[in-house]
Amino acid sequence: MSKEDKNYNKNTGNQPKPDQKEKNLFPKPDLSKKPKMGMNWLYLGIFLFLGYLLMNSSDSSKGSHDISLSKFENLLQNKEIDSVIIFDQKKTATAYLTKVSGDKKEHENAGKGSFINKKTKPFYVFRYGDLKHFQERLDLAKSEGKLVEYRFDATSDWMVAVLNILPWILIIGVWIYIMRRMSGGGEGGGPGGQIFNIGKSRAKLFDQDQIVKTSFKDVAGLEGAKEEMEELVDFLKNPKKYSALGGKPPRGALLVGPPGTGKTLIAKAVAGEANVPFFSLSGSDFVEMFVGVGASRVRDLFKQAKLKSPAIIFIDEIDAIGRARGKNNITGGNDERENTLNQLLTEMDGFGTDTNVIVIAATNRADILDKALLRAGRFDRQIFVDLPDKNERKSIFEVHVKPLKLDTDVDLEFLSKQTPGFSGADIANVCNEAAIVAARKSHETVHHQDFLDAVDRIIGGLEKKNKIVTEVERKTIAFHEAGHAVVSWMTEHAAPLVKVTIVPRGRSLGAAWYLPEERMIVKSAQMLDEMCATLGGRAAEKVIFNEISTGALSDLEKVTKQARAMVTIYGLNEKVGNLTYYDSTGQEYGFTKPYSEDTARVIDEEISNIIEVQYQRAIQILEDNKEKLTTLAEQLLKREVIFQDDLEKIFGKRPHELTLTEVATVEENESKDPKPDSSAPTE
């Protein structure tokens, strides 16, 4: 690392130089850009303005300037009224004061006018009663010189009409606003934004305007799946190459595999490589609360794809709409999901489907999909994307460590061995977690130990060094974990140990890490050795303390599943025979057992016998190595973590790994120095 980089790391206030390609994970917002005036503010302004008009629009509204008819008579007698305007429809009149009277303090509550109806003189509003009698009274006052004029006026009738329809305008406006918000409307809502366009497809289109940068180079470890998908891309680019030989394009490809194995990543790579319009959406995008919307969206999706053909449609998590029909229809009513599936089946392979539209789908639950969806002509290719093996995991590591600043001690070969069963998403998480661990430790580069700590963090959970554990419990945990280590070391087919710790992690109080051998098939002896090593923890408690605890719960759960699989699935039990009660489709047996009560009793007895035999075997191994077990547990209590090298110092090499010469030497030494009787009491 250069001096400039070091100075930049020490002083976070300095800005990086242009030649330093540092990625800003948390970019600051650009404050120079002013926020745009949204439609919500316009709606709010209109509502406030109309509300103001509603409150201040009428001179006859109830207020402090309302007077009675008798008070008007007194003002008229005192010659304080200048003019009167009569509103015949509302049975009210407005009396304007003279200029001299308007300046008096007693008339300070007189009306001064409203926002839309300015008045030049103060006024009072009153109800006049009978119009004929009131008009005669005004004629008399005018002839006596007590009133200048009076007249009839209907100029505010339009305001009365506005006030009558204003509540309806507000209600309709609020309803339109709410429906736009519920249907995802507003600016940029797309074709599905309006309430009347709810049946339109919500697929996101990737074409020349939106280029996907992911390519097949970014997909590591999935060579078989990549080869299949590259052929689809090649057909779209060079259709004459296949049509000249009479070949037809495949209608669809279904990606099946466990979560995190890279199904969606392959689809992104196809979008980046194909250079054709690519429609991407999820299976749940078809499902809606309204009847018929799903089928309408399917029709609109394929209509858009046909207009832009050749094109690709990618449906992620297709099991949301592709579930087998008739399985869960208990009520017998109309199922919206089935209607959507029927329309999808018709669009993929029905009348008038001779278009260059290829459908790619992904799911991790292919066993529940409808058989009509899986047939040839719809999904011609079913590509199984399995968990990566050791070599594939190394390739995935090489892709994800590119943006990291690695130290020279990082061994990707060992990391690929240390992560069996990890998917591509898990490996990406390991690399990211390793960078976080290195930053927490203030490292300038990511070391190999940072990766190991990241693996431990993901598998076992966060370390809890401050967890309160009594000395007796700590000793029990140490012998329990030491028992696992000893039995796995002494059995031939058990996985070799990597390290053992008694530091609490997550929900466990201790843990042991192994380096399992990746096998395509497993033999009976291998499963029995693994079960024996798993029971080594409880066996150690029995040998040392002559009592057992609840700490072996996860161990018992694991061996019970293994023993049940041996008897009921793999047919590895002599008494039950070469039978399997496993249903790969998950639809045959339902809630019934595929065997009788007598067979169930035999199965339970055989499962118990298998576990008990391996438990006694683990006890015997620990009895034969009791002193070494105690030495190993004491080191665990002292150091909290021990590794494979520590076991080799105590036990030597694993017995089945010794060569013939080494075995002869060991047997000769044992004949000269025989073992003590294991039945003799030990202090």
N, C-alpha and C positions, 0 to 999 in steps of 0.2 A: 504494500500500500504506500502511495506517495505521501510526502509531507503535507501536501495540500489536503489530501483526504483525511489525514489524522487531525489536522487543525479544524477541518470542517466537522468531524465527529465530536471533537472536544467542545467546540463552540457552535451550538446549534443555531445561533443567531445569524451566522454568516450564510450567504446564499451560495449555492454550488456554482462552479464555473461552467461556462457553456460546453467545454469538452468533457465534463463529467456527466455520464448518462445515468443520473440518479432518478429513480421513479418516485414521484410524490404520491404516497398512498392516500393522503388526505388533502386534496387541493383546496385552497381557499376560494371562497366565492368571489366573483368579479363584482365589486361594489360599484364600479363605474357604470354598469348597465342599470338603467332605471326600470322598475317593475312596470309591466304593461297594465293598462287599464282594463280590468276584466269586466265581463258582462254582469257579474253579480253586483258590482258597484252601481252600474247603470240602473239595474232593477231596483236597488235600494233607494236611489235618488228619486225615481219615479214614484215609488210608494210613499216616500216622505212628502213629496210635493202634493200628491193627491190628498194625503191625509191633512196637510195644512189647509188646502182648499176646503175640505170638508168641515174643518173647524171654524174657518173665518170667511166663509163665502156669503153668508146671508146677513142683511141688516136686521132682519127680524129674529135672529137667533137669540135665545134667552141670555140676558146679561144685565149689567148694572144700569144700562141706559133704557131699560124697559120701564114704562110708567103706566099708571091707570088712566082711564078716560076722565075721571074727575080732576086729576092733576093737570091734564091737558086743558080742561075748561078753565082752571085757575090761571094757567100760563096765557091762555087766549084772552082772558079778561084783563090781564096786566099788560097786554100788548107786547109780549115777549116772543111771540111766534111770528116768523117772517113768512114762511110758506109751508104748505102741506102737500105731500105726495101720497096718493091713495093707491094701494095694491088690492084690486078687487078680488083676485083669486085667493089670496091668503087672508082676507078680511083684516088686514093690518094697514096702518098708515105711519108715515115718517114725518115728524114735525121738526122743521129746522128753526133754530133760534136766531134772533136778530144778533147783529154783531156786538151790540152793547150788552145784551143778556149773556151772550156766550163767554164774555170775559169775567162774569161774576163768579165768585168762589163757590156759591151754592150749586152751580151747574158744572162743577169739575168732573162729575161722573157721567156727563153726557157723552154720547158716542162721537168718535172722531173719524170713523171710516175704517175700512178693511184694506187688505193688501191689494185686492183686485177692484175695489170700489172706493176710491178716494173721495172724501167729502170736504167741501170748502168751509162748511159751517157746522157747529155742533148740532146734534139732533137727538130726538127721543123717538122711541117706537112704542106704539100702543095699539090695542084692538078697539075698533070704533063701534062695533055692534051692528045696528040696523043702518044700512047704507043710505036709504032715503032720508031718514031723520038726521043722520050725520051730515049729509050734503046740504040740507036746509039750514043746519046750524052754521056751516061754513059760509053759505051765501049771506046770512045775516051778519056774521062777523066781518065779511069783506065789505058789505055796504056801510058798516059802521066805522070802517077804517082800522079795525083791529087785526086784519089779515091782508097781506099783499096779494097772495094768489094761492090757489090750490088746483091740482090737476091729477088725472089718472095716469099711471105709468105701468107698463108690462115689460120693461127692458130686462128685468131679472128673471123672466120666466124660463129662459134657457138654462139658468143656473139651477132652477128647480128640477128640470129634466136631468141635468148632469148629476145632481145629488141622488136622484132616484136610481140611476143606472150605475153609479160609482161603486156600490158594494159588489155588484155582479162583475164589474171589471176587475176588481181586486181579487175576487174568488177565482175567476178564470185565469188570471195571471199567475196566482200562487199555484194552481193546479198544473199549469203548463210547466212552470219552473220545477216542481217536484217530480213530474214525470220525466223531464229531461235529465234530472240528477239520478233517478232510479235506473234509467236505461243507459247510463254511462254517456250521456250527451255532453254537450259543450264543445269547445274548440278542439279539433283533433280527434273527435270521437269516432271518425270513420263511418263506414256504412251501417254499422250496428249501433250508432250513437243515438238515433232517434227511436221513439217508442214504436213508430210504424215500420222501422227497419230491423225489428228484433229477430226476424227470421233470416237475416243475412249472415254469411259466414264470417267468423272472427279469426280466420287464419291470417297469419302474418306473412307477407310476401317478401321474398328476397330475390331481387333481380339486379339489373345493371346499376340501379340507384343505390341499393343497399348490398354491398359486396361482403360476403362472409370470408374472413381471413384464415379460417381453420382449413387445413389440408390434410391429406393422408400422412404427411411427414410428422404431423403432431400426434398421430395415433400410433402408439407403440404396443407391441405384444399381442396384437390381434391379427396375425397374418392371414389366417383362413377367412375371417370375416372381411378383411380389407380386400382380399382377392375377389370375393363374390361381389362386393359393392363396386369395385373398380370396373368390373364387367358391365354393370348397369350404367355407370358413367360413360364407359367407352361406347355403349350402344347409342346413348343419346348424342354423342359427338360424331360417331361414324355409323349411322344406321345402314348405309348401303353395304358395309362390310358383312353384315349378317343377313340382310334381305336378299343379297345376291345368291346366297346358299339356301334360301327358302326358310330361314329362321325368323321367328317372331319374337317381339320383345316380351320379357316377363311382365305379368300384370302387377306383381307386387312382391315385396320381400319382407319377411317378419323376423325381427331381431329378438331373440329370446335369451334370457340369462339373468343371473342374480343382480340385485341392485348394486350400482357403482362399478360395473364392469366395462362401461364405455359405450353403451348402445346409443345414447344421445350424441356422444362425441363422434361416433362414426357417421351419424346423420348430418352433423355439422360439417364434417369433412366432405361428404357427398355434395352438400350445398356449396362448399367452396370450390370444388373441383368440376362440377357439372357444367357451369356457365349457362344454365337454363333457369327459368322461373321456378322458385322453390317455395312451396306453401307449407308453413309449419304451424301446428296447433296441437292441443292436448285433447284426449278423449272426453274430458269433462267439459270442454267448450261446446259440445253438442247438447249437453243436458241443461234444461231450463224448466222453470216452474209452469210454463204455458204448454198446453197440449199441441203437438205438431211442430214445435219449433225445431227440435232436433232433426227431423226429416227434412225440413225446409233448409236448414243450414247445410246439410249434406248435399242437397241438390244445388244450392248456390255455390258451394265449394268446388264441386266438379264442373259446374258451368264456367266458373272463372278459370279453372285449370285447362279446360278444353279450348277456351279462347286464346290462351297463351301457350298451347302445346307446341313442341314437346315440353312437358313440365313434370315436376316431382311433387307429390304430396306426402308430408311426414306427419303421422299421427302418433304422438307419444302417449304411453299408458292407454293403449287401445282397449284394455280390459274394462274400462269404464263404460263402454257401449257395446263391447263384443262378447259379453257374458252369455253363456249358453241359454237359449230360450226355453221357457217352460219349467225351469227348475225352481224358481222362487215365487211363482205366480200363485200364491195361496188363495187370494180372494177371488181369482177368476176374472178380474177387471182388465181394463185396457192398460198395457204397460208402455209408457212412453219410450223406455230404453229399447224395447223390442221393435217399435216402429222405426226408431232411428237405425237400428241394426238392419232391418229389412231394406231400408232405403240404401244403406251402404252396400249391402250385397248386390242390389240391383245396379247401382252405379259402377261397381267394380267389374261385374260380369253379367251383363244382361243384353237386351236388344239395344243396338245403337251405341255400343261402347268401343268401336274401332278407332280409338284415339291414342296418341302417344302420351298417355298419362300413367306414370308409374307411382304406385302407392308403397311407401315404406312405413312400417309400424314397429313399435317397440313395446315390450311388456315383460314383466318378470313372473307372470301368472298365466302361462300358456295353457295350463291344464283346465282352466275354467272357460276358455274361449269356445265359441260355437263351432261345431264341426263344419258347417257350411262356409264359415269364414276361412277355414284352414285348407280347404280343398284346392287342388290345382286349378288354375284359371283365375283364382283370386290372389292368393299368396302362393306363388309357384315355388318360392324359395323360403325355407325356414332356416335361419342362420343362428346357431347356438353360440352365444358369447359367454364362455365359461370363465371362471376365476383363473388368473394367470399362473403359470408354473414358475419355477425358479428363474429360467432364462428370460421369460417374458417380464417378470418383475424387475429384473436388472435393466431391461430396455426401458421400462416405464420410469424407473429411477433416473436413468440418463436423461429422459425428457424433462422431468420435473426439477432436476437439480441445476439446469442451465441458468436460471436467473439468480442462483445462490452463489455466494462467495465461499467456495469450499476450501478447506485446509487440505494439505497433502496426505493426511492420515486417514481420509475417508475411504472406506473399502466398500464399494457398491456390491461386490460379490458376496461379502458376508451379510450385508443388509438384506439382500435378496433371499439368502438362506434363513435369516432371522425373522422373516415376515411371511410365513406360510398362511395361506387362506386370506391374504389381504387382496382387496380389489384395487383397481386403478385409482378410485376415489380415495381409498384408505392410504395408498402410497403418496398421493398428492397431499393428503392431510399430514402424513409423517414429515414430508419435506418442509411444509409450512411450519409445523410445530417445532422442528429442529431449528429453523431460523429464529423463532420466537425464544426458544431456550438459549440459543447463543447470544441473542440480544440481552436477555435477562442476566446473563453472566458477564456482560460487557466484553464479549469476544469480538475481535476484528474479523474473524472468519468462522465458518461453521465447521466444528470438529466432528470426528467420528463418534465421540461420546455424546455429543448433542443429539445425534440421530438415535443412539441407543436410549437416551433419556426420553426422547419423543415417543419411541416405540413402547417403552414402559408406561409412559403417561397414557397412551391411547388404550393399551391392553388392560393395564391394572388400575388406572385412575391416578388421581393426584396423591402425592405423598402426604401423610398426616403425621409428621414427627411429634406434634404436640398432643396427639391423642393419648388420653389417660389409660394406661394399661398397667395392671398390678404386676408385681414381680412373679407371682405364681402363674398368672396368665402368660406372661412373657416367656417363662421357662417352658410352659406347655406348648406354646406356638413354636418355639425353637426346636423342640424334639419332634413336633409334628412335621415341620418342613424338612428337618434332617432325615426323618423317616422316608419321605418321598424321595429325597436325593439318594439315599443308600439303596433302596429297593430298585429304583430305576437304573442305578449304576451296576447292580449285580445281576439284573435280568438281561437276557440277550436282545430281545426285540423292542424293549422300551426305548423311548427317545433319549439321547444323551443330554445331560444337564448342561446348562449355560451358566446360570447363577441362581442363588437362593437368597432371599431376604426376609427379615422379620419386621421390616418397617411397614406399618399399615398403609394400604393404598385403597382408595375408594371404599368399598364395603368389606374388603378382605383385610385380615390382620397379618397376613404373611403370604408370600407367593414364591413360586419356583418357575423359572423359565427354562424351556427345553428347546432343542434343535431337532424337530421331527423329520424323519425321512419321508419324502413325498412318494407315495405308492399309488399305483393305479388299481391294484387289487390287494386285499388284506386277507391273510391266512388266520386260522384259528389260534395258532400259537402266538401270533403277533397281538391279537386282541386280548388274549389272556394275560400276556406280559404287561400290556398297558393297564389292564384292570388291576393287576397285582401292584404295580407302581402307584396307581391312584389310591389304593387302600393302604399304602405304606404309612401315611400320616396317622390314621387311626390305630394301625398296628403298633406304631412307635409309642403312642400313649398307653396302650395296653401293656407293652413290654416294660416300659420304664416306670409308669405310675400305677399299673394294675387297675386302671379305670379309664373310661373313655368320656369324651365331652361332645358338645354339639358343634364343634369346629369343623367336623367332616361333612357338613350338610351338602356342599357343592360336590364333594368327592362321591358321596353316596348317590346323588342324583345322576352323576356322569356314568358310574359303573352300572346302575340299574338300567339306564337307557341302552348301554352297550350289551348287557346280558339279554335284555328283551329283544334287541335286534338280532343277536345270534340265534335265538330260539324261534322267533316269529317271522323274521324277514329273510335272513340269509340261509336258513336251513342248516346251521352248523351244530345242531344238537342231535345226538344219536337216538334218544328216546322219542322225541317228537318226529324226527325223520326229515327227509328232503322235501319239506313243505314250506310254503311262504304264504302269509296272510296279508301281504302288502298289496295295495291297490294304487298303481301309479297314476290313474286318472282321478282318483278321489271321489268317484261317483257311483261305485258299484255297491259298497256295503251300507253306506248311510249311517244310521244309528244302530244297526244290528251287528252282532259279532259274527264273524265267518266260521266260528267253531262252537262246539257244544260245551256244556258246563263241565263235563268230565275232562275234555281237552284243556279247558281253561285252568282246571286244577293242576293238571300235569305241567302246563306252561309255568304256572306260578312256582311249583316245586322245583323245576329245573332252573329257573332264574335264581331262586334262593340258593340252590346247591352250587351253581357256578360262582356266585359271589362269595359264598362261605369258604369254598375250596381255595380261592385266591387270597382271601383274608388270612386263612391259616398258613398259607404259603408265605405271605409277607411277614407274618409273625416269626416263622421259622428262620427266614433270612436275617431278620433283625436280631433274633436270639444268637445266631451264629456270629454276628458282627456287632455285638452289644457295646464292646469297649470302643470300637471305632465310631459307632453311632454317638456315644457320649462325647468323644473328642470333637466330633463335627458340631454337635449342638453347643458345646462350650465355646467354640470359635464363633458360632453364630451369635451367642449372647454377648460376646466381647466385641465383635466387629460389625454385627447386624447384617452384613452382606458378605457372602463367600462365592467364589467362582469355581470353574471346572478345574483349574490348576490346584486349588486347595484339596479337592477330592482325590486327585492323583497323588498328592503327597501323603494322604492318609491311607488310601486303598490301593494305590498303584494303578496300573492300567486296567481297563475293564476286562474281565476274564475271557469273554468271547473274542476280544480283539488281540489276544496274545498269539504269537506265532508258535509253531510246534516246539522249537528250541526253548522258548521262554516258558512254555507249559511244563516241559520236562525239568527245567531248572527250578520252577516253583514247587513241583511235586517232590523233588529231591530235598529241597529246603524244609518242606512241611514234614517229610519223614524223619528228618533229624530233629526238628523242633515241633512235636505234635501239638495240636490245639487242645486246650483244656476242655473238659467235659462241659457241654452247654447246659447240662441239667444241674451242675454244681451251683450252689448259691453264690451270688456275686454281691459284694458289699456296695 
